[in-house]
Amino acid sequence: MEYKTKQKEKILSYLNSKKDYVVSANDIIKDLGKDVSKATIYRYLDQLEKEEKVKKQFNNDTSSYEYLICTNDNSCLKHLHLKCIKCGKMIHLHCSVADSLLSHISKEHNFFITPNNNTLTGLCSSCSLIKGEKIC
């Protein structure tokens, strides 16, 4: 049985409070740094990734890794996500059309999307409305 420390509980609670957003280790350090050691944050994030409880992905814009807490069924590694480039909001695509797209890509194009790269970027409706921007 895993021994849960108060520091680990704080990290997990923080990730759950940000479940619709990606966060970097630096975000966690900035927000919890006085209560949780930097080494513990990095160790626990590595552990959570191995347990498939968080999805780790590289952000080319910031040259750093971001983490997303996975849903209860750990399907984050199997479905597509949408990430807003303005606010960082993540949308889990639990729909048959997205699943069909992944299936089509693998069957028809013999190309397999890796779990680290299953995120499409753009603007969420809130940011698009606020900024009046359109990407297309």
Secondary structure as the mmCIF struct_conf table of DSSP 4:
data_model
#
loop_
_struct_conf.conf_type_id
_struct_conf.id
_struct_conf.beg_label_comp_id
_struct_conf.beg_label_asym_id
_struct_conf.beg_label_seq_id
_struct_conf.end_label_comp_id
_struct_conf.end_label_asym_id
_struct_conf.end_label_seq_id
HELX_LH_PP_P HELX_LH_PP_P1 GLU A 2 THR A 5
HELX_RH_AL_P HELX_RH_AL_P1 LYS A 6 SER A 17
TURN_TY1_P TURN_TY1_P1 LYS A 18 ASP A 20
STRN STRN1 TYR A 21 TYR A 21
STRN STRN2 VAL A 23 SER A 24
HELX_RH_AL_P HELX_RH_AL_P2 ALA A 25 LEU A 32
TURN_TY1_P TURN_TY1_P2 GLY A 33 ASP A 35
BEND BEND1 VAL A 36 VAL A 36
HELX_RH_AL_P HELX_RH_AL_P3 LYS A 38 LYS A 50
TURN_TY1_P TURN_TY1_P3 GLU A 51 GLU A 52
BEND BEND2 LYS A 53 LYS A 53
STRN STRN3 VAL A 54 ASN A 59
TURN_TY1_P TURN_TY1_P4 ASN A 60 SER A 63
STRN STRN4 SER A 64 ILE A 69
HELX_LH_PP_P HELX_LH_PP_P2 CYS A 70 THR A 71
TURN_TY1_P TURN_TY1_P5 ASN A 72 ASP A 73
HELX_RH_3T_P HELX_RH_3T_P1 SER A 75 LEU A 77
TURN_TY1_P TURN_TY1_P6 LYS A 78 LYS A 78
BEND BEND3 HIS A 79 HIS A 79
STRN STRN5 HIS A 81 CYS A 84
TURN_TY1_P TURN_TY1_P7 ILE A 85 CYS A 87
STRN STRN6 LYS A 89 LYS A 89
STRN STRN7 MET A 90 HIS A 92
BEND BEND4 CYS A 95 CYS A 95
HELX_RH_AL_P HELX_RH_AL_P4 SER A 96 HIS A 109
HELX_RH_3T_P HELX_RH_3T_P2 PRO A 115 ASN A 117
STRN STRN8 THR A 119 GLY A 122
HELX_RH_AL_P HELX_RH_AL_P5 SER A 125 LYS A 131
TURN_TY1_P TURN_TY1_P8 GLY A 132 GLY A 132
#
